[in-house]
Amino acid sequence: MTQNPISPTIPLDGPGKTHGFLRLPYSRNDSAWGSVMIPMTVIANGQGPTALLTGGNHGDEYEGPIALQHLAYEIDPAEISGRIIILPYMNYPAVRAGTRVSPIDQVNMNRAFPGKPDGTVSQKIANYINDVLVPLADVVLDYHSGGKTLDFLPYAAAHYLDDADQQAACVAAVRAFGAPYSMMMREIDAVGMFDTAVESQGKVFVTTELGGGGTATARSAEIAIRGAQNVLRHVGILPGGIELEGGSRMLDMPDDVCFHFATRDGLLHPLADLGDQVRKDQAIAKIWPLDRTGAAPVEVTAHRDGILAARHFPGLVQAGDCLAVIATI
C-alpha cells in the first residue's frame, strides 16, 4: 500500500497552540528537492471533541481563510476543551495563485476526494486530509463562497443524508453557525467532494457559501468568524452561549430544478438580484449577443417559485455557466 508522503511539522496531539505546516515533497524546475508547505495550526487543551476547520478548498474564496487566520491567532488554548485543527489554505497552490483550481495540476480539490497517496499534488493533499485529519475530527467546518464567478446569499448548509441522526446533527450545527440564511442542499454533482468524503465517515459536517466575486466584505468576514466560534461553542470546545445576529432564514435546494444554466454565450442582463423572491416562469435574466445589435436576447425564466440564492458574477457568460440558483422558502 502506498504511503502518503505528506508529513506534519508539528504534533497533531500536543497540548497548547502550535503553528506549523503540512509538508508535501514536490520536486520541480525551480526547486529540485522542494516542498509545498501548507500552513496549519493545532490548538488543544484537556478532554473534549476535535473540530477540523478548513478554508481555501478553492483558492479564490476568502471568507474561510480570513476567519481561520483570525481564529488561529486569537484563540487562547486555556479557553478550550478539546482540540481544533485549522487549515486556512487547504489547496495552498490555488490560494497563492488566486484561482479556483491548483495551477500545478489543474485539479479542483473539491472534486478530488478521497484523493490518492500517489496522485498529483492536489490528490495527495486531499488524500492526507481524508485519511489522517478527518478521522480525528468529530465536526468539520469547510468554508466556501462563490469565488470569482458566483455570488451567494450568506448561508451555512447541511446536506440530505441517508442517516437521519447524522443529518439532524449536521442541521443542528448549521443552525448554531448562525448565518443570515441556513440551507438544506442536494448537490448537483457530489462525486469527489470533500463534503461527501466527510459525511461518508459519519462526521458532523457544515459547509458555507458566504458571498463571492473573488473577494470578501467586512460583513461576510464577520459572519465567517462568528459562525466558527458558534460551532465550537455548540460542540463544547469553546465555552459560552451561541451568539446570533437576528434569526437565520431556512432555505431549501431540494433538486436540480433549482439550477439555471446559460444556453449561449453573451452579455448577462440580470433581472433579479440576490434575495429577491421570484415566481415560476418569471424572467430572471437576459443574455444579449456580443457580435451584433438589433438581435433579440435569450430570456432565462425561473423554473420554480422561490428566492434567488446565487447568481453568476461576471458580466459575460458562456454556454453552460450556472446563471442562478433559486432556493425554496
Secondary structure, 3 states (H helix, E strand, C coil): CCCCCCEECCCCCCCEEEEEEEEEECCECCECCCEEEEEEEEEEECCCCEEEEECCCCCCCCHHHHHHHHHHHHCCHHHCCEEEEEECCCCHHHHHHCCCCCCCCCCCHHHCCCCCCCCCHHHHHHHHHHHHHHHHCCEEEECCCCCCCEEECCEEEEECCCCHHHHHHHHHHHHHHCCCEEEEECCCCCCCCHHHHHHHCCCEEEEEECCCCCCCCHHHHHHHHHHHHHHHHHCCCCCCCCCCCCCCEEEEECCHHHEEECCCCEEEEECCCCCCEECCCCEEEEEECCCCCCCCCEEEECCCCEEEEEEECCCEECCCCEEEEEEEC
